[in-house]
Amino acid sequence: MGESLEGFIEANRISFHYKYVFEEDRFSKPTLVVFPGGPGFGLALYEAQISFLVNSVNILFFDPRGCGETPAQGDEDCYTLEGYIEDAYCLTRSLGMELGFSKFILYGTSYGGMAALGFTIQHPELVTQLILVSCAPSYHFFELARMELTERGDKSQRRMCQSYLWPGKFSRITVTDYFRELGPLYSRKVVKKTANPYDFPCNFQILNAALRTEYGRFDFTPRLAEIECPTLIMAGKHDWITPSSLAMTMQRAIPHSTMVIFSSAAHSIAKDVPEAFQATVREFLVSASLTERRAARREFGS
């Protein structure tokens, strides 16, 4: 997977765990920053998914506040989308000075994609390209998910959501039980409920905080048109939690966006169709880079 620098850095009054993966000629390549999702997951879930890009970009993984090896600190207000975005801004500014990058490609999956949307709207000068995977532009996705579950879920899956997901009442045990029970809905590769498609630690307290607050109020829809960087939007046709119709909403509103809906994937696109997922991301990065270079040449010549 190449070389890596791993450690902790102080940002926004907390010590964040990070991992920077690269190959020898890292100073000639752009940096891609990965926003973990969940909410509650750390970087471990995403390393295997994204490391295929290390020959073309440097990759910055980090554990958000309270996730993975980054300590929990502060009250529930620190675990909002705004808190996530503020942490990410401080973190990327600090690490950028240390590692030698200023602007970067931004990648976000699920809740990480929602945070990536907000970050790009607030800090457009920092993001050169945006990659959104299985995410939503507003809290309205939660109502769509309820309807999807009514059609796709069985009785025990609906009961699990009623007890824990909708009200935000997970415990350390029930969050694992939840992903095991609903595994076949999250990934087409999971055919039995005994398998957990997200078999990594998840901070259930952060998950609960988001379910009780953010999932009833955040809405980036009115500002999507402000995103000017090349944007790739990926969705799974069988995604129940962030239905593919949301990708269409984002694609219509974001000016320089490309949408790909994978017919054989659910929420976990990288797991369900890894070859197609990787090819799509690679193609987008090459295309967006060419567009950037052409624009730079036009600006230089004007």
N, C-alpha and C positions, 0 to 999 in steps of 0.2 A: 504493500500500500504506500510505499515511499517513506520518507522521513517524517518526523513529527517533533513539535515542541509542545510540551504539556506542563501546566502549572496553574497558579492562581494569580489573579490581578485584582487590585482594589479599584472599584468603580461604584459610584453612587452609594458610598458608605458600606459596602459589603465586599467580601472576597469571593470572586467568581472563578469557578473551575473552567478551564478551557483546554482545547487541543487544536493545534494548528498543523495540518497535514500538507506536505508539499514534496516535490521532487527537486533535484539539484538546482535547476535554473529558476528558482521561485521568484526572483526579482524581475523576471521578464514576463510573468503571468499575472492575470488578475486574481483577486481574492473573492471567493464565494462564501458568504456567511449563512449558516443554517440556523433557522429559528425552530427549536423543538416545539412539539405540540402537546396534546393531552386535553387540557393543561395538566401538568404534573409529571411529564416525562423529561428525562435528561438527554444528554447527547448520545448515550449508548445505543438507543433505539435507531439512530440515524446513520451511524458510522458505516455499517455494511451497505446501506441503501445508496449512499452518495459517494463512497470512496472510489468508484469507477471513474470519476472525473479528475482524479489527481494528476493525470498526465497532461491535462489542459488548463487546470486552475489550481490555486492554493485553496484549501478548505478550512474555514474556521468553525469548529464546533464549540458549543458552550453549554453548561448546565444553568438554566434559569434559576432565579432565586428560589431556594427551598427544594430544588430538584437535583438528583444525582449527588455530586460532591459539593455543591454550593449550599451553604447553610441557609436555613430559614431565619428570617429576621424581619421584624416589623409586624404590623397588624394586617387585617384582611385587605385594607386599602392598598397595600403593596402588591397584591396579587391580582389586580385588575389589568385589563389590556393597557391602560395608560401607564400603569406601573411597569409592565413588561417592556413597553416601548421606551420608557425613560431609562430603564436598566440597560436595554440593548444599545441605546444611543451612547450612554456613558461608557459602556464596555467597548464598543467598536472604536470610539474616539481614543480611549486609553491604549487598546491593543494596536490600533492603527499606527500610533506614534512609535510603539515599541517594535512592531513587526514590519513597518514600512509600507502601509497602504492608507489611502484616504477614502476613495470611493470603492464600491464593491458591488458584486452581483448578490442579490438577496433571494434566498430560497426558504419557503415556508410550507409546511404540511399541516392540514387540519387547523387546530387552534394557532399553530405557528404561522399558517398562512393568513389568518385573520390579523395577527399581530404585524405580519409583514405588510399587509395592506395599509394599516394605520401608520406604520413607520415610514413607508414610502410617501404617503400623503403629507406627513409632517416634516420629513427630511428628504425632499426630492433631489437635493443637490448631492446626496451621498450614494444614491442607488443608480447604477448604470443599466441593470437589467433585473427583471423581477420574475420569479418562477413561483407559481401558486399551485398547490396540489391539494385536491379534495378539501376546499375551504369554502367560506361563505362571507358575503359582504355585510351581513347584518344579522341581528338576533332572530329575524323571521325564519331562519333555517330551522329553528327548534320546533316551530309549529308544523313545518313541512315534514320534519322527521317523525313527529307523532302520527301524521297521516300515513307516511310510508310504513311505519311499524304496524299499523292496523292492517295493512294489506300484506306485508311480507313476514311479520313475526308470528311465532306460535304463542300459545297461551302462557307458557313459562317465561318466554322472552318479554312479553308484554307486562307480565307481573313483575319481573325484575326491574324494568324501566320505571314502572309505577312506584315501586318501593324505594329505589335508590337514585336513578338518573334524573327524572323530572324534578324531584324535590331537593336534589343535592344532598343526599344523606348516606354517602358511602363510608365504609370503614376499611381498615387495612385488609380484612378478609373479604368483604363483599365486593370490593373493586376488582379483586382477582376473580371471584366467582362470576361477576358481571361479564368480564371480557371472555371468560370461558363459555358462558351460556350464549352470548351473542356473537361469538367468534365467526360462525358461518355467515352472519349478516355483514360483518366487517371485511371479510376476505373470502373470495370464491375458492381459494385454495384450502380453506378450512371446511371440512365436510362433517366433522364430528364436534360436538360441544366439549369434548375433553381437551381440545387444543386451544391455547390462548395465543392469538396472533400478535399480541403485544406483551410478550413474556419478559418484560423489563420492569424494574421498580417504578411505581407511579405514586406520587404524593397525593393521597386521597383528600387531604385537607385543602390543597390548592384547587383540586378538581371541584370539590364542594363549593368553595368560594366563588368560582366562576359560574357554576350552575345556578347559584342563588342570586348572582348580581349581573355579570356581563351578558349572560344568555337571555337576559330580559331587557337589555337597553342599548347595546352597541349598534351603531349603524353608520357604515362608511359609504353607503350607496349614493348620497347626494354629492360626494366629493370624488367619486371614481374617475370622472372625466379629467381631474387634475393630474392624474398619473400619466406622465409623458414618456417614460422610458419603455423600451421594448418589453412586452409582458407575455409570458407563456402561462396559460390557464389549462390545467389538466383535471379531468373528472372521470369517475367510473360510472358507467351506465347503470350499474346495480348498486350504487351507493345509496344507503337509506338515511344516513345521518346528515350528510351534506349533499342532497340530490343534485344531479347534473344540470337541472334547470337553473341552479344558482350560477354555474359556470357561464351559461348563456347570458344571464343578467350582467355579469362582469364584463364579458366579451363585448357586449353591445355598448357599454359605457366607457371602457378604457380605450383610448384612441389607437394606440399602436400594439394591439393585443392579438394573440393567436390562441385559438381554443382547440384542444384535442379531447374528445370523449372516447374512452376505451370501452369497447363493447363487451369485453370479457372480464372487466374489473369491477370491484366494489369500492369501498373506501380505501383499501390498502393497495393502491395501484402498483407500487414498487414490488410488492409481494406477489400480486396476482399475474401481472404481465411484465416481468423484469426486463426482457429483451426490448419490448416495444417502448417501455418507460425510458430505458437508457438511451435508445436511439432517438427518441423525441427530444430529450433534454440536450443531447449532443448536437443535434441538428439546429435546435433553437440557439444555442450558444454560438455556434459558427455563424449562423445567419445574422444574429444580432450584432456580433462583432464586426462583420462586414459592413452592415448598415452604419455602425458608429464610425468606422474608418472613412466611409464615403462622406458622411456628414462633416467630419473633421476636415477632410480635404476641401470640401465646398466652402467651409467657414474660413479656412486658411487662404483660399484663393479669392475670397470676396473683398 
